[in-house]
Amino acid sequence: EKLLKNTLKQQTKESVNYGLLLFKLADLYSYQGQYTKANQAFVEALPILEKTTGLNSPDYLVALVNYGTLFA
């Protein structure tokens, strides 16, 4: 978590790397059972990934599916 957060600080917001790191952080929080934090990270990551990678990109689609598992 600490490494992801530190690396995130080095990225430009709205960049593809920022979105991907947020997605990974959201996954980590989800696996740890920190669902509120996971939700916040997914909500921030998804629009960035949509904009930078496109609706049909594997990264965006996997993030969207993983976000959906929070509500399953």
Salt bridges, closest charged atoms under 4 A:
GLU1 OE2 - LYS5 NZ 3.38
